[in-house]
Amino acid sequence: MIAYCVVETGPLAENCYLVWGEGKQAWIIDPGADFPLIEQEVAARGLTPVCVVLTHGHFDHLGALDAVLRRWPGLPVVLRPEERTWAFSHPMNQYPPFYAHQQEPASLVEAGEAWACGGIEARLIPTPGHTPGGQCVLIEKDVPAPLCFTGDTIFQESIGRTDLPGGSFPTLDASLKRLVAELAPETTLLPGHGPATTMAHERRANPYLQEDPGF
């Protein structure tokens, strides 16, 4: 069975997730900051990282990527192509104290809408709007109920902001509608900030998922 844990990182309390199966081969999803905390959790659970998956390219979701790749060289780094500029050259990620990553890693992978590694399979659902190339990571196999790592697309009873460069509310709204249509109600949503929730709860309680939110 697939298991996961969360490591809260950085001044914005970003959720970095470790995901692993029976062989203890682990995905690192969104290593935002505080690499020593991430490394400590990896060691405590006896995990072997096999890839990094990024939901999007903002500094608070990949600020520890350099350190991860120094510790475990050559790990594939999965990111949608629309995010490459944001992650590795956009001014938003290039000034202190928010500097994240200077150069694009040689191991960057554009995986399309599917990714399998270390015995774990996932759908990579494009969900632009918070950024041009955001994605959600949906795991449906070897779990009691589907797990969806949503980055900053959707939070508990809220959504990601769209007022930053590259953001678009109409685009994010379309992404949210896709998630409502494709995710089962029992899907656990694991956001980039804040507590976990479920698609069933968000359908009832998240104003941005209502047919007429009144905005």
C-alpha positions, 0 to 999 in steps of 0.5 A: 500500500502507498503511504505518505507524510507531510513535512511543513517547510519555510516561512509560508508553511508549505507542505512537502510530501513524502510518498512511498510504497512497500519497497520504501522508494519515495517521491518527494513532492514540492521540497519547499525549504528546510532541507534538513527537516526533509532529510531527517524525515526520509532517514527516520522512515528508512526511505530511498528517494527516487524522484522529485515531483513539483506541482508548480514552479513558485519558490516556496515549493522548490526552494530546497530542490538544490539541496535535495539534488546535492544529497541525491544526485540525478533524481528525476525532477518532474515538472510541466513544461509551462513551468520551466521559466517560472521555476528556473528563470522568472524574477519572482524566484530570483531575488533574496530571500525567495531565491529558489534555484538558479539553473534548470536541473539536467534531470528535469522530466516533462512527463505528460499526464502520467508518471510511474517511478519506484513502484508508484503510479500517478496521473499528472492532471494539468491545473493551470491558473495559479501559475501557467503550468500547475499540476495535481498529482493523483494516485489511485492505485494501492491506496484505500481511497484516491490521493490528490496532491493539489499544490496551490490549486485548491485548499481546504475551503479556498483556492490558490491566489491568481493575482501574481504574475501568470495567474488567471482566475478564469483559467483556475476556475476551469481547472477546478471544474475539471477536478470536480468532474474527474475526482471521486468524492472520497478523494483525499486532497493534500494541498500545498498549504494547510490541512488535508480535505476531501473532494466531497467536503470541498464540493459542499463547503468551498465557495469557489466550487459552487455553480454560482459563487457570487463573485 
